[in-house]
Amino acid sequence: MKNSSHRGAEALRTGASQQDAPDWHRVLCVMVVVDMVESVRLMSEDEEGTVLRWQAFVHEVQTRILPSFAGRLANKWGDGLVLEFSACLHAVAAVNTLHRSLAEQQLALPLSRRIWLRAGLHWCSVLRLANEVYGVGVNTAARLAALAAPGETLCSEAARDQLIDGLDARIEDLGDCWVKHLSQPLRVFRLSPPHLQELRAKEAMPAPPPAPLVGVPTLAVIPLRSANLEPQAAALGEWVAQAVMDALLPCPDVRLISRMSTRLFQNRDWTSLQLQEVLHADYVLSGSVQWRGATIEMTWMFRATRSEQVIWQQRITGKGSDVRRAAVRWREALVARVLQSLQQDAWQQGQARPLPALNSSLLLMVAVQAMHGSSGASFGQARAQLEALIERHPRLAAPRSWLALWHVLSVTRGVVEASPDWAQQALRQVRHALDLEPHNDQAWATQGFVQCHLLGDLDRATESIQRALSLAPSQPWAWLFKTTIDSLRGRTADAFHAAQQALALSPIDPLKYYHCCLAGHAAAFDHRNHQALAWLTQSWRLNRVHAPTVRMLVVVHQTLGHTQEAKQFLRELLVLEPGLTVEKYLGRIPVGHAERRRFAARMAEAGLPQR
């Protein structure tokens, strides 16, 4: 399949007069390349029938499918289509419809005569001339399509980061893949219709339900949506939602879904039923924000997810220049109304956190997203972004807390080797954050993680986690870090309970692979090997290059007697960690623990060298 972008590039190089120069403009969009599999064979066996069926299909794409998903046909070749969409979730839904519609049209045909599609999806900036698009982004989508198997859709990392696993698609990390004419490999993800995840889940051992908090409802606070989708307005929508959550976190009578899970719904259409199924939320607080000159207008809606019923709606207006002081007043009234609606007796007022300038809020959003992404390059950029924010706002606790967590994740992801100096860098940042905000629950949780992973001080780590949970019983990071600390202290049942709580509070977190990894470790410590395998497999599906997940998959498969699977994962592990030995693994353990030595013995049985 030829990419006509070469023609446009050639025209730009020929030095045409300014009067004849094409009217190019650059747009940010989702490019989808759809290709017919084995078109040469199909044409040679039934040329007329294949052409007629393809033309009928293309007509349906143009007249029915693309209009339904706000897409358009950008280019058309004999055996392929280039489609353009404004949002990744619309593109994925459209491609799933393409596969399904073509399959339904050919049910009466033998398998050998059916047309199969393969698709590549990439979020990128392209050049548009009239109605056609050109550029590297189109080529990348075409390369992804070429990698796909019949009936398969592959996407880039840029597209994957805008999708919700289990809601938009079932996402599977295929790792780095080399393609023609590119000097660096592409990180590729397979996208399947989300209903396949439900079907496969029925075949696997079901996970136990999250440990219930008796009589405590679950609330999702969705960042306020902006009609114009400007980055500044989006940052403001995130901040006001976080301000409400800050006030609700100390209250033990409501369980909050984490911000990293709810923020994914900010600029997308959703139903209460979806929030109930994906987030397991009983209630949702959402709304919109917009600027009217110098005035900010917020509209909040509170509803029950079980019935789509809007319980109440409230409009709040104020001067944009006064948003910091006004936030204290309207937030208190809003939170009081929420708790009253939930029929609770009392609530604790959380300490207000300072609002940085909106451009700084946007920088913090970008840094946190980069830290949670799967790209090594973006992970490295997150440190520079956080350090720039600290320099800009030296008395702000949040970026220091995130930077301390970045230091820990850089070790767990294998970016750097742990060292006393590295641990002290992390500890200095989180202690400075707590000096600035002694009641910052996330900073307390992060300090516990640093003390556990980088210092091996389990007693102090436990104290920090307990402090975080006393400040905010729904602090998802505190529950997550508690799984590791309790496991290493031998409290494996408590660790398993903490894992269930962490997963329930962060059902669709962008770092879900890490949550599932720590939950899988907790289950393995507690000898719940089948549940450990389910959680670790989910983690591996979302991120195949996370070495701690692959290590524990070796252990669990070997424990269950799956020797061939254990050996296969050991081969993958040695690619991720060349030179790993049993001795090196045991040397990393911050504190001695019999279970860790049991894990080392299982890896040795699978073939890991002793030295």
C-alpha positions in Angstrom: 0.0 0.0 0.0 1.6 3.3 -1.1 1.5 6.4 1.0 0.7 9.5 -1.1 2.4 11.7 1.5 5.6 11.2 -0.6 4.0 13.2 -3.4 3.2 16.1 -1.1 6.7 16.1 0.3 8.2 16.0 -3.2 6.1 19.0 -4.2 7.4 21.0 -1.3 11.0 20.2 -2.3 10.7 21.2 -5.9 10.7 24.9 -5.1 7.3 25.8 -6.6 6.4 29.5 -6.7 4.7 31.0 -3.6 1.5 31.5 -5.7 1.5 27.8 -6.5 2.5 26.6 -3.0 -0.1 24.2 -1.5 -2.3 25.4 1.4 -0.9 23.1 4.1 -2.0 23.2 7.7 -1.1 21.0 10.6 -3.7 19.2 12.7 -3.6 16.9 15.8 -5.8 13.8 15.2 -6.0 10.0 15.3 -4.9 8.3 12.1 -6.2 4.9 11.3 -4.9 2.8 8.4 -7.1 -0.2 7.4 -5.7 -2.7 5.0 -7.2 -5.7 3.2 -5.3 -8.9 4.1 -4.1 -11.1 1.2 -5.7 -8.9 -1.4 -3.5 -10.3 -4.2 -4.7 -13.9 -3.5 -8.3 -12.9 -3.2 -8.2 -10.9 -6.4 -6.6 -13.8 -8.3 -9.2 -16.3 -7.1 -12.3 -14.1 -7.4 -11.5 -10.7 -8.8 -15.0 -9.5 -9.5 -16.5 -10.9 -6.4 -13.8 -9.4 -4.2 -14.0 -6.0 -5.8 -17.8 -5.9 -5.4 -17.7 -6.9 -1.8 -14.9 -4.4 -1.1 -16.8 -1.5 -2.8 -20.0 -2.3 -0.9 -18.0 -2.3 2.4 -16.3 1.0 1.6 -19.7 2.5 0.8 -21.0 1.4 4.2 -17.9 2.8 5.9 -18.5 6.2 4.3 -22.2 6.4 4.7 -23.0 4.7 8.0 -19.9 3.9 10.1 -17.8 7.0 9.9 -20.7 9.5 10.5 -21.6 7.5 13.6 -18.2 8.0 15.1 -17.3 11.6 13.9 -14.7 10.2 11.5 -13.9 10.9 7.9 -12.2 9.2 5.0 -8.9 11.0 4.4 -7.4 8.8 1.6 -8.5 5.7 -0.3 -6.4 3.2 -2.1 -7.4 0.1 -4.0 -7.0 -2.2 -1.0 -6.9 0.2 1.9 -8.4 3.2 3.7 -6.9 6.1 5.7 -9.4 7.3 8.3 -9.2 10.4 10.5 -10.8 10.9 14.0 -10.6 13.6 16.6 -10.5 11.2 19.6 -8.9 7.8 20.2 -12.0 6.2 21.8 -14.1 7.1 18.7 -11.4 5.7 16.5 -11.3 2.4 18.4 -15.1 2.0 18.5 -15.2 2.7 14.7 -12.5 0.1 13.9 -14.2 -2.5 16.0 -17.4 -1.8 14.1 -15.5 -2.2 10.8 -14.2 -5.6 11.8 -17.6 -6.7 13.0 -19.6 -5.4 10.1 -17.4 -7.0 7.5 -17.5 -10.3 9.3 -21.3 -10.2 9.5 -21.6 -9.5 5.7 -19.5 -12.6 4.9 -21.1 -15.3 7.1 -22.3 -17.3 4.1 -18.9 -17.4 2.4 -16.2 -20.0 3.0 -13.4 -18.8 5.2 -10.9 -18.9 2.3 -12.9 -16.3 0.3 -13.6 -13.9 3.2 -12.0 -10.4 3.3 -10.1 -9.8 6.5 -8.9 -6.4 7.8 -5.9 -5.4 9.7 -5.7 -1.9 11.3 -3.1 0.5 12.7 -4.0 3.4 15.0 -1.8 6.4 15.9 -2.4 9.7 17.7 -0.2 12.3 16.0 0.2 15.6 14.2 -0.3 15.5 10.4 -0.3 17.8 7.4 -3.6 18.4 5.8 -4.0 19.6 2.2 -7.6 20.0 1.2 -9.2 16.7 2.4 -6.1 14.6 2.3 -3.5 14.0 5.1 0.2 13.4 4.8 3.2 12.9 7.0 5.1 10.6 9.4 2.0 10.0 11.4 0.2 8.4 8.5 3.3 6.3 7.7 3.4 5.1 11.4 -0.3 4.1 11.3 0.5 2.1 8.1 3.4 0.4 9.7 1.3 -0.6 12.6 -1.4 -2.0 10.3 1.3 -4.1 8.5 2.3 -5.7 11.8 -1.3 -6.7 12.6 -2.7 -10.2 12.1 -6.0 -10.7 10.2 -8.8 -9.2 12.1 -6.5 -7.4 14.5 -6.0 -3.8 15.5 -2.7 -2.4 16.8 -2.0 1.0 18.2 0.9 3.2 19.3 1.9 4.2 22.8 0.6 7.7 22.1 -2.9 6.3 21.3 -2.9 3.8 24.1 -2.3 6.4 26.8 -5.7 8.0 25.9 -7.7 4.7 26.2 -9.2 3.0 29.2 -8.5 -0.7 29.5 -11.7 -2.7 29.8 -13.9 0.2 28.7 -12.7 1.4 25.4 -10.8 -1.9 24.5 -9.0 -4.8 26.0 -5.4 -3.5 25.8 -2.4 -5.8 25.6 1.2 -4.6 25.5 3.2 -6.3 22.8 6.5 -4.6 23.7 8.9 -2.9 21.3 8.6 -3.9 17.6 10.9 -3.1 14.8 9.4 -1.9 11.6 10.8 -1.0 8.2 12.4 2.4 7.6 12.3 3.4 11.3 15.6 3.7 13.2 13.9 3.1 16.6 11.4 0.4 17.6 7.7 1.2 18.1 6.0 0.4 21.4 2.9 -1.5 20.1 -0.3 -2.5 21.9 -3.1 -4.9 20.7 -6.6 -3.6 21.0 -9.5 -6.1 21.3 -13.2 -5.3 21.8 -13.8 -5.0 25.6 -16.5 -7.7 25.6 -13.7 -10.3 24.9 -12.2 -9.4 28.2 -15.5 -10.4 29.9 -15.7 -13.7 28.0 -12.1 -14.6 28.9 -12.7 -13.6 32.5 -15.4 -16.3 32.8 -12.8 -18.9 31.8 -10.3 -17.9 34.4 -10.5 -18.2 38.2 -12.7 -15.3 39.3 -11.0 -12.7 41.6 -12.5 -12.3 45.0 -14.6 -9.1 45.4 -13.0 -6.1 47.0 -13.1 -6.2 50.8 -16.3 -4.3 51.6 -16.4 -1.2 53.8 -19.8 -2.0 55.5 -22.3 0.8 55.1 -19.8 3.1 53.3 -20.8 4.2 49.8 -18.3 4.8 47.0 -18.1 8.2 45.3 -16.4 9.2 42.0 -15.5 12.9 41.6 -15.0 13.5 37.9 -12.9 16.6 37.0 -15.1 19.3 35.6 -15.4 19.3 31.8 -14.8 22.4 29.7 -16.8 23.0 26.6 -13.9 24.4 24.6 -11.4 21.7 25.8 -8.6 24.3 26.4 -5.7 23.0 28.4 -6.0 25.8 31.0 -9.7 25.1 31.5 -9.0 21.4 31.8 -6.4 22.2 34.5 -8.9 24.3 36.4 -11.5 21.5 36.1 -9.0 19.1 37.6 -8.0 21.4 40.4 -11.5 22.2 41.6 -12.3 18.4 41.6 -9.2 17.8 43.6 -10.2 20.5 46.0 -13.5 18.7 46.7 -11.7 15.4 47.1 -9.2 16.9 49.5 -12.1 17.8 51.8 -13.7 14.4 51.5 -10.5 12.3 51.9 -10.4 12.6 55.7 -14.0 11.4 56.1 -14.2 7.7 57.0 -17.9 7.6 56.0 -17.3 7.7 52.2 -14.9 5.8 50.0 -13.4 7.8 47.2 -12.2 6.5 43.8 -8.7 7.8 43.1 -8.2 10.9 41.0 -5.9 9.0 38.5 -8.9 6.8 37.7 -11.6 9.5 37.5 -9.6 12.0 35.5 -9.8 9.7 32.5 -13.5 10.5 32.2 -13.1 14.3 32.2 -13.5 14.9 28.5 -15.5 11.9 27.3 -19.1 11.0 27.2 -20.1 8.4 29.8 -23.2 7.0 31.5 -23.8 6.4 35.2 -24.0 2.6 34.3 -20.5 2.7 32.9 -19.2 4.4 36.1 -20.9 1.8 38.1 -19.5 -1.1 36.1 -15.9 0.2 35.6 -15.3 2.3 38.8 -17.8 0.4 41.0 -19.1 3.8 42.1 -22.4 4.2 43.9 -22.5 8.0 43.4 -20.9 10.4 41.0 -20.1 14.2 41.4 -19.4 15.8 38.0 -20.1 18.9 36.0 -18.7 21.6 33.8 -16.6 24.8 34.1 -16.3 27.8 31.7 -15.0 31.3 31.6 -17.4 34.1 30.9 -15.0 37.1 30.6 -13.4 37.5 34.0 -16.0 35.3 35.7 -15.8 31.5 36.3 -19.0 29.5 36.2 -19.1 26.0 37.6 -22.1 23.7 37.4 -22.0 20.6 39.7 -24.3 17.6 39.4 -24.7 14.8 42.0 -26.3 11.6 40.9 -26.8 7.9 41.9 -25.2 5.5 39.3 -27.8 2.8 39.9 -30.6 4.8 38.3 -29.1 7.7 36.3 -31.1 9.9 38.6 -29.7 13.5 39.1 -30.2 14.1 42.8 -29.3 17.8 42.7 -27.6 20.4 40.5 -25.8 23.5 41.8 -24.3 26.5 39.9 -21.4 28.4 41.4 -20.0 31.6 39.9 -17.2 34.0 41.0 -14.3 36.2 39.8 -11.5 34.3 38.3 -9.0 36.4 40.2 -10.7 35.4 43.5 -10.8 31.6 42.8 -8.3 30.7 45.5 -10.1 32.5 48.4 -13.6 31.7 47.1 -12.7 28.0 46.8 -12.7 27.6 50.6 -16.3 28.9 50.8 -18.0 27.1 48.0 -16.1 23.9 48.6 -17.3 23.6 52.2 -20.9 24.2 51.1 -20.6 21.7 48.3 -19.0 19.0 50.4 -21.6 19.5 53.1 -24.3 19.0 50.6 -22.7 15.8 49.2 -22.4 14.3 52.7 -25.9 15.2 53.5 -27.1 13.6 50.3 -25.2 10.4 51.3 -27.1 10.5 54.6 -24.0 10.6 56.8 -23.8 12.1 60.3 -20.6 14.1 60.1 -17.6 14.9 58.1 -14.0 16.2 58.8 -12.8 19.3 57.0 -9.5 18.7 55.2 -6.9 21.3 55.1 -6.9 23.4 51.9 -4.0 23.1 49.6 -2.6 26.1 47.8 -3.6 26.6 44.2 -0.6 27.1 41.9 -0.9 29.2 38.8 -2.9 27.4 36.1 0.1 27.0 33.9 1.8 25.2 36.8 -1.2 23.0 37.3 -0.9 22.0 33.7 2.8 21.3 34.1 2.1 19.0 37.1 -0.6 17.2 35.1 1.9 16.6 32.3 4.6 15.4 34.7 2.4 12.9 36.5 1.1 11.5 33.2 4.6 11.1 31.9 5.6 9.3 35.1 2.7 6.9 34.7 3.3 6.3 31.0 5.1 3.2 29.6 7.8 5.2 27.7 11.2 5.3 29.2 11.9 8.7 27.5 8.7 10.3 29.0 9.5 8.8 32.4 12.9 10.6 32.3 11.2 13.9 31.3 8.9 13.7 34.3 11.9 14.3 36.6 12.9 17.5 34.8 9.3 18.7 34.8 8.8 18.1 38.5 12.2 19.8 39.3 11.1 22.8 37.2 7.9 23.0 39.1 9.7 22.8 42.4 12.0 25.7 41.3 8.9 27.7 40.4 7.0 27.0 43.6 9.5 26.0 46.3 6.8 26.0 49.0 4.5 23.6 47.2 4.4 20.1 48.6 2.8 18.1 45.8 5.7 18.1 43.2 8.2 17.2 45.9 6.1 14.2 46.9 5.7 13.1 43.3 9.5 13.5 42.8 10.2 11.3 45.8 7.9 8.7 44.3 9.7 9.1 40.9 12.9 8.1 42.7 11.3 4.9 44.0 9.7 4.0 40.7 13.0 4.5 38.8 14.4 1.7 41.0 11.5 -0.6 40.7 11.4 -0.1 36.9 15.1 -0.9 36.7 16.1 2.6 35.4 18.7 3.0 38.1 20.3 0.8 40.7 19.3 1.5 44.3 22.0 3.2 46.4 22.2 5.0 49.8 22.7 8.4 48.0 19.6 7.7 45.8 17.5 6.8 48.8 18.6 10.0 50.6 17.6 12.1 47.6 14.1 10.7 47.7 13.9 11.0 51.5 15.0 14.7 51.4 12.2 15.5 48.9 9.4 13.8 50.8 10.5 15.2 54.2 10.6 18.7 52.7 7.0 18.1 51.4 5.9 17.1 54.9 7.7 20.1 56.4 5.6 22.3 54.1 2.3 20.3 54.6 2.4 18.1 57.7 -1.1 16.7 57.0 -0.5 15.8 53.3 -1.7 12.2 53.2 0.0 11.4 49.9 3.4 12.6 51.1 3.0 10.4 54.2 2.2 7.4 52.0 5.2 8.2 49.7 7.5 8.5 52.7 6.4 5.0 53.8 7.3 3.7 50.3 10.7 5.3 50.4 11.4 3.9 53.8 10.4 0.4 52.7 11.9 0.1 49.2 15.0 2.3 49.5 15.9 2.2 53.2 14.5 -1.2 54.3 13.1 0.4 57.5 9.8 -1.5 57.9 8.9 -0.1 61.3 9.1 3.5 60.2 7.4 2.6 56.9 4.5 1.2 58.8 4.2 4.3 60.9 4.1 6.5 57.8 1.4 4.4 56.1 -0.7 4.4 59.2 -0.4 8.2 59.4 -1.5 8.5 55.8 -4.6 6.3 56.4 -5.5 8.1 59.5 -5.5 11.4 57.5 -7.3 9.8 54.5 -8.9 6.3 54.8 -9.4 6.3 51.0 -5.7 7.1 50.1 -5.1 4.6 47.3 -1.3 4.9 47.3 -1.2 4.2 51.1 -3.3 1.0 50.6 -1.0 0.0 47.7 2.2 0.5 49.5 0.8 -1.2 52.6 0.7 -4.5 50.6 4.5 -4.6 50.2 5.2 -3.5 53.8 2.7 -6.0 55.4 4.0 -8.8 53.2 7.6 -8.2 54.3 6.6 -8.0 57.9 4.9 -11.5 57.6 1.4 -10.1 57.8 0.4 -11.7 54.6 -3.4 -11.8 55.2 -3.4 -8.0 56.0 -1.3 -7.5 52.8 -3.9 -9.3 50.7 -6.7 -7.3 52.2 -4.7 -4.1 51.5 -4.3 -5.2 47.8 -8.0 -5.6 47.4 -8.6 -2.2 48.9 -6.0 -0.6 46.6 -7.5 -2.2 43.5 -11.0 -1.2 44.5 -9.9 2.5 45.0 -8.0 2.6 41.6 -10.0 0.5 39.2 -8.7 2.1 36.0 -5.5 4.0 37.1 -3.0 4.6 34.3 -0.5 2.8 36.5 -2.9 -0.2 36.8 -0.1 -2.6 35.8 1.8 -1.6 38.9 -1.2 -1.9 41.2 -1.8 -5.4 39.8 1.9 -6.3 40.2 2.0 -5.4 43.9 -1.4 -7.1 44.5 0.0 -10.2 42.8 3.1 -10.1 45.0 0.8 -9.9 48.1 -1.3 -12.9 46.9 1.9 -14.9 46.4 3.2 -14.0 49.8 -0.1 -15.3 51.2 0.1 -18.5 49.2 -2.9 -17.6 47.1 -1.1 -18.6 43.9 -4.1 -18.8 41.5 -5.2 -15.3 42.5 -1.6 -14.1 42.2 -1.4 -15.6 38.7 -4.6 -13.7 37.7 -3.4 -10.3 38.9 0.2 -10.8 37.6 -1.1 -11.9 34.2 -3.2 -8.7 34.0 -0.2 -6.6 35.0 1.9 -8.3 32.3 -0.8 -7.8 29.7 -0.7 -4.1 30.4 3.1 -3.8 30.5 5.3 -6.6 29.3 8.6 -4.9 30.2 8.0 -4.5 33.9 10.7 -6.8 35.3 9.1 -7.3 38.9 5.9 -8.6 37.2 7.8 -11.0 35.0 10.0 -12.2 37.9 7.0 -13.1 40.0 5.3 -14.8 37.0 8.3 -17.1 36.9 7.8 -17.8 40.6 4.1 -18.4 40.5 4.1 -20.6 37.4 6.9 -22.7 38.9 5.0 -23.0 42.2 1.9 -24.2 40.3 3.9 -26.8 38.3 3.6 -24.9 35.0 7.3 -25.5 34.2 7.2 -24.6 30.5 5.5 -21.3 31.3 8.0 -20.6 34.0 10.9 -21.2 31.7 9.4 -18.9 29.0 8.9 -16.1 31.5 12.5 -16.6 32.7 13.7 -16.1 29.2 11.8 -12.9 29.0 13.2 -11.8 32.4 16.8 -12.3 31.4 16.2 -10.1 28.3 14.9 -7.4 30.7 17.6 -8.0 33.4 20.7 -9.5 31.7 23.0 -11.0 34.2 20.4 -11.6 36.9 21.3 -14.4 39.3 19.8 -15.8 42.5 22.6 -14.2 44.4 21.9 -10.8 42.9 18.2 -11.1 43.5 18.7 -11.9 47.2 21.2 -9.0 47.4 18.5 -6.6 46.5 16.2 -7.6 49.4 16.1 -4.7 51.8 15.2 -7.0 54.7 15.5 -10.7 55.1 12.3 -12.7 54.6 11.7 -16.4 54.3 9.2 -16.0 51.5 11.6 -14.0 49.4 14.1 -16.9 49.7 11.3 -19.2 48.6 10.8 -17.1 45.5 14.5 -17.3 44.8 14.4 -21.1 45.1 11.5 -21.3 42.6 13.4 -19.1 40.1 16.4 -21.3 40.5 14.3 -24.4 39.8 13.1 -22.7 36.5 16.8 -22.2 35.5 18.0 -18.9 37.0 21.8 -19.3 37.6 23.0 -19.2 41.2 25.9 -16.8 40.5 
